[in-house]
Amino acid sequence: QVQVVESGGGLVQPGGSLRLSCAASGFPLPYYAIGWFRQAPGKEREGISCLNSNDGRTYYSDSVKGRFTIGRDNAENTVYLQMNRLSPEDTAVYYCAASYPPPMTDATMLREDEYDYWGQGTQVTVSS
């Protein structure tokens, strides 16, 4: 079955960087998407980035575009989220999730309800 495990969270100062990793496995076919979501205290969960493993296309929310980068790590089953120029507003629990099969349209790639398998989350705290 599909398994999703994220790691890499921690405490970082404003302006700093963190690199999160998501190890995903168990897909019967290479037609899936890996998404990163975050939930800040008192806020709804937000889809921030996604990688469509079928065609390699990437997607970003406006809140992270230009600062965060999603991609495949050296390990084929690992997806990273490189987070740069972090601010306190980025403080949240970050989740990796898998959608199998992937969303059908670009407009739904960051929709929470499109994802079926979720990691346990990793805390990212941006504070001085």
MARBA-3410 file (N, C-alpha, C, O; in Angstrom, 1 decimal):
128
0.8,-1.2,0.0,0.0,0.0,0.0,0.9,1.2,0.0,2.1,1.2,0.3 ~ 0.3,2.4,-0.3,1.0,3.6,-0.4,1.4,4.1,1.1,0.6,4.0,2.0 ~ 2.7,4.5,1.2,3.2,5.0,2.4,3.8,6.4,2.2,4.5,6.6,1.2 ~ 3.6,7.3,3.1,4.1,8.7,3.0,4.7,9.1,4.3,4.1,9.0,5.3 ~ 6.0,9.5,4.2,6.7,9.9,5.4,7.4,11.2,5.1,8.3,11.2,4.2
7.2,12.3,5.9,7.9,13.5,5.7,8.8,13.8,6.9,8.6,13.2,8.0 ~ 9.8,14.6,6.6,10.8,14.9,7.7,11.5,16.2,7.3,11.4,16.7,6.2 ~ 12.3,16.7,8.2,13.1,17.9,8.0,12.7,19.2,8.6,13.4,20.2,8.5 ~ 11.6,19.2,9.4,11.2,20.4,10.1,12.1,20.7,11.2,12.9,20.0,11.6 ~ 11.9,21.9,11.7,12.7,22.4,12.8,12.5,23.9,13.0,11.6,24.5,12.5
13.4,24.4,13.8,13.4,25.9,14.1,14.4,26.6,13.3,15.5,26.2,13.2 ~ 13.9,27.7,12.7,14.8,28.4,11.8,14.5,29.9,12.0,13.4,30.3,12.3 ~ 15.6,30.7,11.8,15.4,32.2,12.0,14.8,32.8,10.7,14.9,32.2,9.7 ~ 14.1,33.9,10.9,13.6,34.6,9.7,14.7,34.9,8.7,15.8,35.2,9.0 ~ 14.3,34.6,7.4,15.3,34.7,6.3,16.1,33.5,6.0,16.8,33.4,5.1
15.9,32.5,6.9,16.7,31.3,6.7,16.0,30.3,5.8,15.0,30.6,5.2 ~ 16.5,29.1,5.8,16.0,28.1,4.8,15.9,26.7,5.6,16.6,26.4,6.5 ~ 15.0,25.9,5.1,14.9,24.5,5.5,14.5,23.7,4.2,14.0,24.2,3.3 ~ 14.9,22.5,4.3,14.6,21.5,3.3,13.9,20.3,3.8,14.4,19.6,4.7 ~ 12.6,20.2,3.4,11.8,19.1,3.8,11.9,18.0,2.8,12.1,18.2,1.6
11.7,16.7,3.3,11.8,15.6,2.4,10.5,14.7,2.6,10.0,14.7,3.8 ~ 10.1,14.1,1.6,8.9,13.3,1.6,9.3,12.0,0.9,9.6,12.0,-0.3 ~ 9.2,10.9,1.6,9.5,9.6,1.1,8.1,8.9,0.8,7.4,8.7,1.7 ~ 7.9,8.6,-0.4,6.6,8.0,-0.8,6.9,6.7,-1.6,7.8,6.7,-2.4 ~ 6.1,5.7,-1.3,6.3,4.4,-1.9,5.0,3.7,-2.0,4.0,4.0,-1.3
5.0,2.6,-2.7,3.8,1.7,-2.8,2.8,2.0,-3.9,1.7,1.4,-3.9 ~ 3.2,2.9,-4.9,2.3,3.2,-6.0,2.3,2.1,-7.0,3.3,1.7,-7.5 ~ 1.1,1.6,-7.3,1.1,0.5,-8.3,1.6,1.0,-9.7,2.2,0.2,-10.4 ~ 1.3,2.2,-10.1,1.7,2.8,-11.3,2.2,4.2,-11.1,1.8,4.8,-10.1 ~ 3.0,4.7,-12.0,3.6,6.0,-11.8,2.7,7.1,-12.2,3.1,8.1,-12.9
1.5,7.1,-11.8,0.5,8.1,-12.1,0.0,8.7,-10.8,-1.1,8.3,-10.3 ~ 0.7,9.5,-10.2,0.4,10.0,-8.9,1.0,11.4,-8.7,1.8,11.9,-9.5 ~ 0.5,12.1,-7.7,1.0,13.5,-7.4,1.4,13.5,-5.9,0.8,12.9,-5.1 ~ 2.5,14.2,-5.7,3.0,14.4,-4.3,2.8,15.9,-4.0,3.3,16.8,-4.7 ~ 2.0,16.2,-2.9,1.7,17.6,-2.6,2.3,17.9,-1.2,2.4,17.0,-0.3
2.6,19.2,-1.0,2.9,19.7,0.3,1.8,20.6,0.8,1.4,21.5,0.0 ~ 1.4,20.4,2.0,0.4,21.2,2.6,0.9,21.7,3.9,1.8,21.2,4.5 ~ 0.3,22.8,4.4,0.7,23.3,5.7,-0.6,23.8,6.5,-1.5,24.3,5.8 ~ -0.5,23.7,7.8,-1.6,24.2,8.6,-1.0,25.0,9.7,-0.3,24.5,10.6 ~ -1.2,26.3,9.7,-0.8,27.2,10.8,-1.8,27.3,11.9,-3.0,26.9,11.6
-1.4,27.6,13.1,-2.4,27.7,14.2,-3.6,28.6,13.9,-3.4,29.7,13.4 ~ -4.8,28.0,14.1,-6.0,28.8,13.8,-6.4,29.0,12.4,-7.3,29.7,12.1 ~ -5.7,28.3,11.5,-6.0,28.5,10.0,-6.3,27.1,9.4,-5.9,26.1,9.9 ~ -6.9,27.2,8.3,-7.2,25.9,7.5,-6.0,25.4,6.8,-5.0,26.2,6.6 ~ -6.0,24.2,6.5,-4.8,23.6,5.8,-4.8,24.1,4.4,-5.8,24.3,3.7
-3.6,24.5,4.0,-3.3,25.2,2.7,-2.4,24.3,1.9,-1.3,23.9,2.3 ~ -2.8,24.1,0.6,-2.0,23.4,-0.3,-1.0,24.4,-0.9,-1.3,25.5,-1.4 ~ 0.3,24.1,-0.8,1.4,25.1,-1.2,2.2,24.7,-2.4,2.8,25.5,-3.1 ~ 2.3,23.4,-2.6,3.1,22.9,-3.7,2.8,21.5,-4.1,2.3,20.7,-3.2 ~ 3.1,21.1,-5.3,2.7,19.8,-5.8,3.6,19.4,-6.9,4.0,20.3,-7.7
4.0,18.2,-7.0,4.7,17.6,-8.1,3.9,16.5,-8.7,3.6,15.5,-8.0 ~ 3.7,16.6,-10.0,3.0,15.5,-10.7,4.1,14.5,-11.2,4.8,14.9,-12.1 ~ 4.1,13.4,-10.5,5.2,12.5,-10.9,5.0,11.8,-12.3,6.0,11.2,-12.8 ~ 3.8,12.0,-12.8,3.6,11.4,-14.2,4.3,12.2,-15.3,4.9,11.7,-16.2 ~ 4.2,13.6,-15.2,4.8,14.4,-16.2,5.9,15.4,-15.7,6.5,16.1,-16.5
6.1,15.4,-14.3,7.1,16.2,-13.8,6.7,17.7,-13.6,7.5,18.5,-13.1 ~ 5.5,18.0,-13.9,5.1,19.4,-13.7,4.9,19.8,-12.2,4.6,18.9,-11.4 ~ 5.2,21.0,-11.9,5.2,21.5,-10.5,4.2,22.6,-10.4,3.9,23.3,-11.4 ~ 3.7,22.8,-9.2,2.7,23.8,-8.9,3.0,24.5,-7.6,3.5,23.8,-6.6 ~ 2.6,25.7,-7.5,2.9,26.5,-6.2,1.7,27.4,-5.9,1.1,28.0,-6.8
1.5,27.6,-4.7,0.5,28.6,-4.3,1.1,30.0,-4.3,2.4,30.1,-4.3 ~ 0.3,31.0,-4.4,0.9,32.3,-4.4,1.7,32.7,-3.2,2.6,33.5,-3.3 ~ 1.3,32.1,-2.1,2.0,32.4,-0.8,3.4,32.0,-0.8,4.2,32.5,0.0 ~ 3.8,31.0,-1.6,5.2,30.5,-1.5,5.9,30.6,-2.9,7.1,30.3,-2.9 ~ 5.2,31.0,-3.9,5.9,31.0,-5.2,7.0,32.0,-5.2,6.9,33.1,-4.7
8.1,31.5,-5.8,9.4,32.3,-5.8,10.3,32.1,-4.6,11.4,32.5,-4.6 ~ 9.8,31.5,-3.5,10.6,31.2,-2.4,10.8,29.7,-2.1,11.8,29.3,-1.7 ~ 9.8,28.9,-2.5,9.8,27.5,-2.3,10.0,26.8,-3.6,9.6,27.2,-4.6 ~ 10.7,25.6,-3.6,10.9,24.8,-4.7,10.7,23.4,-4.4,11.2,22.8,-3.4 ~ 9.9,22.7,-5.2,9.6,21.3,-5.1,10.3,20.5,-6.2,10.4,21.0,-7.3
10.8,19.3,-5.9,11.5,18.5,-6.9,11.8,17.2,-6.4,11.6,16.8,-5.2 ~ 12.3,16.4,-7.2,12.8,15.0,-6.9,14.2,15.1,-6.3,15.0,15.7,-6.8 ~ 14.4,14.4,-5.2,15.7,14.3,-4.6,16.5,13.2,-5.4,16.0,12.6,-6.3 ~ 17.7,12.9,-4.9,18.5,11.9,-5.5,17.8,10.6,-5.5,17.9,9.8,-6.5 ~ 17.2,10.2,-4.4,16.4,9.0,-4.4,15.1,9.2,-5.2,14.4,10.2,-5.0
14.8,8.2,-6.1,13.7,8.4,-7.0,12.4,8.5,-6.2,11.4,9.1,-6.7 ~ 12.3,7.8,-5.1,11.0,7.8,-4.3,10.9,9.0,-3.3,10.0,9.0,-2.5 ~ 11.8,10.0,-3.4,11.8,11.1,-2.5,11.6,12.4,-3.2,12.2,12.7,-4.2 ~ 10.7,13.2,-2.6,10.4,14.5,-3.1,10.8,15.5,-2.0,10.5,15.3,-0.8 ~ 11.4,16.6,-2.4,11.8,17.6,-1.4,11.0,18.9,-1.6,10.4,19.1,-2.6
11.0,19.7,-0.5,10.5,21.0,-0.6,11.6,21.9,0.0,11.8,22.0,1.2 ~ 12.2,22.7,-0.9,13.2,23.6,-0.4,12.6,24.9,-0.1,11.9,25.5,-1.0 ~ 12.7,25.4,1.1,12.0,26.6,1.6,13.1,27.6,1.9,13.9,27.5,2.7 ~ 13.0,28.7,1.2,14.0,29.8,1.3,13.3,31.1,1.8,12.0,31.3,1.6 ~ 14.0,32.0,2.3,13.5,33.3,2.8,12.3,33.2,3.6,11.2,33.8,3.4
12.4,32.3,4.6,11.3,32.0,5.5,11.0,33.2,6.4,11.9,34.0,6.8 ~ 9.7,33.3,6.7,9.2,34.4,7.6,8.4,33.7,8.7,8.0,32.6,8.5 ~ 8.1,34.5,9.7,7.2,33.9,10.8,5.9,33.4,10.2,5.3,32.5,10.8 ~ 5.4,34.0,9.2,4.1,33.6,8.6,4.1,32.2,8.0,3.1,31.6,7.7 ~ 5.3,31.6,7.8,5.5,30.3,7.3,5.4,29.2,8.4,5.5,28.0,8.1
5.4,29.7,9.7,5.3,28.7,10.8,4.0,27.9,10.7,2.9,28.5,10.6 ~ 4.2,26.6,10.7,3.0,25.7,10.5,3.5,24.3,10.6,4.7,24.0,10.6 ~ 2.5,23.4,10.7,2.8,22.0,10.5,2.7,21.7,9.0,1.7,22.0,8.4 ~ 3.8,21.1,8.5,3.9,20.8,7.1,3.6,19.3,6.8,4.2,18.5,7.5 ~ 2.7,19.0,5.9,2.3,17.7,5.6,2.7,17.3,4.2,2.5,18.2,3.2
3.2,16.2,4.0,3.3,15.6,2.6,2.1,14.7,2.4,1.7,13.9,3.3 ~ 1.6,14.7,1.2,0.5,13.9,0.8,0.6,13.3,-0.6,1.3,13.9,-1.4 ~ -0.1,12.2,-0.8,0.0,11.6,-2.1,-1.4,11.5,-2.7,-2.4,11.1,-2.0 ~ -1.6,11.7,-4.0,-2.8,11.6,-4.7,-2.6,10.5,-5.7,-1.8,10.6,-6.6 ~ -3.4,9.5,-5.6,-3.4,8.4,-6.5,-4.8,7.9,-6.9,-5.5,7.4,-6.0
-5.2,8.0,-8.1,-4.5,8.7,-9.2,-4.4,10.2,-9.0,-5.1,10.7,-8.1 ~ -3.6,10.9,-9.8,-3.4,12.3,-9.6,-4.6,13.1,-9.9,-5.5,12.6,-10.7 ~ -4.7,14.3,-9.5,-5.8,15.2,-9.9,-5.9,15.3,-11.4,-4.9,15.2,-12.1 ~ -7.1,15.6,-11.9,-7.3,15.6,-13.4,-6.9,16.9,-14.1,-6.6,16.9,-15.2 ~ -7.0,18.0,-13.3,-6.8,19.3,-13.9,-5.8,20.1,-13.1,-5.6,19.8,-11.9
-5.1,21.0,-13.7,-4.2,21.9,-13.0,-4.9,22.7,-11.9,-4.3,22.9,-10.8 ~ -6.1,23.0,-12.1,-6.8,23.8,-11.1,-7.1,23.1,-9.8,-7.4,23.7,-8.8 ~ -7.0,21.8,-9.8,-7.3,21.0,-8.6,-6.0,20.3,-8.0,-6.1,19.5,-7.1 ~ -4.9,20.7,-8.5,-3.6,20.0,-8.1,-3.3,20.3,-6.6,-2.6,19.5,-5.9 ~ -3.8,21.4,-6.1,-3.5,21.8,-4.7,-4.7,21.7,-3.8,-4.7,22.3,-2.7
-5.7,21.0,-4.2,-6.9,20.8,-3.4,-6.7,19.7,-2.4,-6.3,18.6,-2.8 ~ -6.9,20.0,-1.2,-6.7,19.0,-0.1,-7.5,17.7,-0.3,-7.1,16.6,-0.1 ~ -8.8,17.9,-0.8,-9.6,16.7,-1.0,-9.2,15.8,-2.1,-9.9,14.8,-2.3 ~ -8.2,16.2,-2.9,-7.7,15.3,-4.0,-6.7,14.3,-3.5,-6.3,13.4,-4.2 ~ -6.3,14.5,-2.3,-5.2,13.6,-1.7,-5.7,12.6,-0.8,-6.5,12.8,0.1
-5.1,11.4,-0.9,-5.7,10.2,-0.3,-4.8,9.7,0.9,-5.3,9.1,1.8 ~ -3.5,10.0,0.8,-2.5,9.4,1.7,-1.7,10.5,2.3,-1.2,11.4,1.6 ~ -1.6,10.5,3.6,-1.0,11.7,4.3,0.1,11.2,5.3,0.0,10.2,5.9 ~ 1.1,12.0,5.4,2.1,11.8,6.4,1.6,12.4,7.7,0.5,12.9,7.8 ~ 2.4,12.2,8.8,2.1,12.7,10.1,2.3,14.1,10.4,1.8,14.7,11.4
3.1,14.8,9.5,3.4,16.2,9.6,4.7,16.4,10.3,5.1,15.6,11.1 ~ 5.3,17.6,10.0,6.5,18.0,10.6,6.4,19.5,10.9,6.0,20.2,10.1 ~ 6.8,19.8,12.1,6.7,21.2,12.6,7.8,22.1,12.0,9.0,21.8,12.1 ~ 7.4,23.2,11.4,8.3,24.2,11.0,8.0,25.5,11.8,6.9,26.0,11.7 ~ 9.0,26.0,12.5,8.8,27.2,13.3,9.9,28.2,12.9,11.1,28.0,12.9
9.4,29.4,12.5,10.3,30.5,12.0,10.2,31.6,13.1,9.2,32.2,13.2 ~ 11.3,31.7,13.8,11.3,32.7,14.9,12.7,33.1,15.2,13.6,32.3,15.0 ~ 12.9,34.3,15.7,14.2,34.8,16.1,14.3,34.6,17.6,15.4,34.9,18.1
END
